[in-house]
């Protein structure tokens, strides 16, 4: 998949779905749901095609927004609706990182959404420009959910 999605395309998708505001615009970053280790062992490189999904993650004051990206074209997928998760529906938010990426796992009931956010996304200056703010907003979400669920 090419990572040549432009910031202009993201803004157009946000606007078309009535989600465009200064916060969503400034927190848009690439996010990926990776296949499990088990599926990688069984299916090898095909696991990514079978299970991996791409999104643009945007944060708001009280919700997480995942904009679907088409696996083949690497462009916004207008056939799919954005996934919107209000903070009050979340049971936990886990944040971790290693040398190459950040891991964010949102849990709501039985639903677990493990996201990987690369520190660098080639050809997407907007990702680099928004990464720090997006991660700060994810941390605010984690703190809010943790305090509420204590």
C-alpha positions in Angstrom: 0.0 0.0 0.0 1.3 3.4 -0.9 1.4 6.0 1.9 0.8 8.9 -0.4 -2.4 10.0 1.2 -2.5 13.8 1.3 -3.6 16.0 4.1 -6.0 17.6 1.7 -7.7 14.2 1.1 -8.1 13.7 4.9 -9.6 17.1 5.4 -12.0 16.5 2.5 -13.1 13.2 4.1 -13.5 14.8 7.5 -15.6 17.6 6.0 -17.8 15.2 4.0 -18.6 13.4 7.3 -19.1 16.6 9.3 -16.1 15.8 11.5 -13.8 18.6 10.4 -12.6 20.9 13.2 -9.3 22.3 14.3 -8.6 19.4 16.6 -9.4 16.5 14.2 -7.4 18.3 11.5 -4.3 18.7 13.8 -4.3 15.2 15.3 -4.7 13.1 12.1 -2.0 10.3 12.0 -1.6 7.0 10.3 -2.8 4.0 12.4 -2.8 0.3 11.6 -4.4 -2.7 13.0 -1.8 -5.4 12.7 -2.6 -9.1 12.4 -1.8 -11.3 15.4 1.5 -13.1 15.7 -0.4 -16.4 15.3 -1.9 -15.3 12.0 1.5 -14.1 10.8 2.9 -17.6 11.5 0.1 -19.4 9.7 -0.4 -17.1 6.8 3.0 -15.3 6.5 3.0 -12.2 4.4 -0.6 -12.9 3.3 -1.8 -12.2 6.9 -1.4 -8.5 6.3 -3.7 -8.6 3.3 -6.2 -10.7 5.1 -6.4 -9.0 8.5 -4.4 -5.7 8.5 -6.4 -2.6 8.3 -5.3 1.0 7.8 -6.9 4.1 9.3 -6.3 7.7 9.9 -6.7 8.3 13.7 -8.1 11.6 14.8 -8.8 12.7 18.3 -11.5 15.0 19.7 -12.1 16.3 23.3 -14.4 13.3 24.0 -14.0 10.8 21.3 -11.6 8.7 19.1 -12.2 8.8 15.4 -10.9 6.3 12.9 -11.2 7.1 9.3 -11.0 4.1 7.0 -8.3 3.9 4.4 -8.6 1.5 1.4 -6.1 -1.3 1.6 -5.2 -1.4 -2.1 -5.4 2.3 -3.2 -4.2 3.9 0.1 -6.8 6.6 -0.3 -9.7 7.5 2.0 -12.4 4.8 1.7 -15.7 6.7 1.1 -17.7 3.5 1.0 -17.1 3.0 4.7 -18.2 5.1 7.6 -15.8 6.4 10.1 -15.6 4.6 13.4 -16.4 6.9 16.3 -15.7 5.8 19.9 -16.9 8.1 22.7 -14.5 8.1 25.7 -17.4 7.0 28.0 -17.7 3.7 26.0 -14.0 2.9 26.6 -13.1 0.6 29.5 -9.3 1.0 29.1 -6.7 2.7 27.0 -3.2 1.3 27.0 -0.2 3.2 25.5 3.2 1.9 24.8 6.1 2.5 22.5 9.3 1.0 21.1 12.0 2.4 18.8 9.9 2.3 15.7 6.3 2.8 16.7 3.7 3.6 19.3 1.1 1.0 20.4 -2.3 2.2 21.5 -5.0 -0.3 22.5 -8.6 0.8 23.1 -10.9 -1.7 24.9 -14.6 -1.4 25.1 -16.4 -4.4 26.6 -15.3 -7.5 24.5 -14.0 -5.3 21.7 -10.3 -4.7 21.6 -8.8 -2.4 19.1 -4.9 -2.7 18.9 -3.4 0.2 16.9 0.2 0.7 15.8 1.3 4.2 14.9 4.6 4.5 13.2 7.0 7.2 14.4 7.8 7.9 10.7 5.5 7.5 7.7 7.4 8.0 4.5 5.9 10.7 2.2 3.5 12.1 4.7 4.8 15.2 6.3 1.4 15.7 7.9 1.8 12.5 10.0 5.1 13.8 11.4 3.6 17.3 12.1 0.6 15.8 13.9 2.1 12.9 15.8 3.1 14.7 19.0 -0.3 16.4 19.4 -2.2 13.2 18.5 -0.2 11.2 21.1 -0.8 13.9 23.7 -4.5 13.7 23.1 -4.4 9.9 23.3 -2.7 10.3 26.7 -5.5 12.6 27.8 -8.0 10.0 26.7 -6.2 7.3 28.7 -6.1 9.5 31.8 -9.8 10.4 31.5 -10.8 6.7 31.0 -8.5 5.5 33.9 -10.0 8.1 36.3 -13.5 7.3 35.3 -13.1 3.5 35.7 -11.4 3.6 39.1 
